[in-house]
Amino acid sequence: MASLVHSAAHRLMRRGLRRGLVEGSVAWIVIGTAAGVVRYITRPEAPLVAKEDLRLGESVLVTHVRPPRPGRGRWRRRGADAGDRAGVS
């Protein structure tokens, strides 16, 4: 039910702001703004990933490690020495 309300509010918000700003209709600006507020209120909550109780003196370090780029394998070489590692001359 919430996704239906969310998608309908999204359509009304886009239509209201488009017609309100392009055509200059104040009523559509009000409809678009109200739909944006409804969409904001009915948005789903972000899932809880982790919860940890800390004792006095403990801390948490959060880091972000970028995933490797696709096509950049560890053993992939380009250039003049590309055949050297396999023993191919």
TAJOZI-V976898 format. One record per residue. N is the residue number from 1. SS is DSSP state (hx for helix, st for strand, lp for the rest). PHI is phi as a letter, one per 20 degrees, with the letter a starting at -180 (NA if undefined). PSI is psi in radians with two decimals (999 if undefined). Layout:
n;ss;phi;psi
N;SS;PHI;PSI
N;SS;PHI;PSI
//
This chain:
n;ss;phi;psi
1;lp;NA;-0.70
2;hx;f;-0.62
3;hx;f;-0.58
4;hx;f;-0.79
5;hx;f;-0.71
6;hx;f;-0.78
7;hx;f;-0.65
8;hx;f;-0.70
9;hx;f;-0.61
10;hx;f;-0.79
11;hx;f;-0.78
12;hx;f;-0.65
13;hx;f;-0.81
14;hx;f;-0.80
15;hx;f;-0.75
16;hx;f;-0.75
17;hx;f;-0.62
18;hx;f;-0.89
19;hx;f;-0.59
20;hx;f;-0.73
21;hx;e;-0.67
22;hx;f;-0.84
23;hx;e;-0.22
24;lp;n;0.43
25;lp;e;2.08
26;hx;f;-0.62
27;hx;f;-0.72
28;hx;f;-0.55
29;hx;f;-0.72
30;hx;f;-0.73
31;hx;f;-0.77
32;hx;f;-0.70
33;hx;f;-0.75
34;hx;f;-0.70
35;hx;f;-0.63
36;hx;f;-0.67
37;hx;f;-0.75
38;hx;f;-0.73
39;hx;f;-0.68
40;hx;f;-0.71
41;hx;f;-0.64
42;lp;e;0.16
43;lp;f;2.55
44;lp;f;2.62
45;lp;f;2.61
46;lp;f;2.45
47;lp;f;2.54
48;lp;f;2.09
49;lp;e;-0.81
50;lp;b;2.58
51;lp;b;2.23
52;lp;c;2.31
53;lp;e;2.25
54;lp;d;2.47
55;lp;e;2.95
56;lp;g;2.21
57;lp;n;-0.23
58;lp;e;2.71
59;lp;b;2.94
60;lp;c;2.35
61;lp;d;2.11
62;lp;d;2.17
63;lp;c;2.82
64;lp;c;2.14
65;lp;d;2.19
66;lp;f;2.43
67;lp;f;2.70
68;lp;f;2.57
69;lp;f;2.45
70;lp;f;2.48
71;lp;n;0.02
72;lp;d;1.07
73;lp;f;2.81
74;lp;f;-0.67
75;lp;d;0.12
76;lp;e;2.13
77;lp;c;2.65
78;lp;c;2.65
79;lp;o;-2.83
80;lp;f;-0.58
81;lp;e;0.39
82;lp;f;-0.59
83;lp;e;-0.10
84;hx;f;-0.65
85;hx;f;-0.43
86;hx;e;-0.03
87;lp;n;0.23
88;lp;e;2.26
89;lp;e;999
//
